[in-house]
């Protein structure tokens, strides 16, 4: 099994602004504010986080074989 990639190029679907971001390993990121247009983005239906929806690389839990919805909100 290859190493988990922690860097993803995030592309805003509203304005196309791209930025390389470090993905968190201890939690999912459900919101992201674009630096280009300031849109606040949420994951697409069926995705667990914004990186799975708009990043060039899926989040670490998905990379290691997790399922969609792998990240659960704190109880």
N, C-alpha and C positions, 0 to 999 in steps of 0.2 A: 504494500500500500504506500502511495506517495505521501509526501508531507502536505499538511493543510496550508493553503494559501490564505494569508491574512490581509492582503491588500487587494482592493477592488476599485475599478474605475466606475464611478457613479455618473450616470447620464440622466439629466433631468428630462422627462418627457414633455415638459411644458415649453422649455426654451432651448434645450439641447446643450446646456452648460455641462462640461465634464470636469470632474475632479477626482483625483486619486485619494481614497480614504482607507484608513485602517479599520478593519471590522472588529467589533468586540467579540471576545471569546467566552464571556461569562453571562451574556444576555443578548436578546434580540433587539434590534433597533426598529421600532414601529413607526417612527416619524423622522423626517429629514427635511431641513429647510435648505432650499437651493440658494447658493450664493449669487447666482446670476439673476433670477427673477423673484426670489424670496417666496416661492410657492412652498407650502408645507405638504409634503408627500407622505402617503401611507402605502402599505403593501397592496398589491393587486389581490383580488379574490383568489384564495387558494395558496397564496405565498405566505411564508411565516414572517418575513421581514422585508424592509426596503431594499436590502442588498440582493435578495433573491428576485425581486421585481425589477430593479433598475441598475444593478451592478454587473460588472463583467464577469464576476465570480460569485457563485452562491455562498451563503454564510457557512462558517465552519461546521455546525452540526449537520447540514445537508451534505457537505463534502465528505464527511466521514460515514455517510450512509444513513442519515436520519430521514425521517419522513416529512412531508409537507405538514406544517403545523407543529414542528419539532419543539418550538419555543413556546412555553406556556407562561401566561401572566402569573405574577406572584399571587398567592392565595391570601 
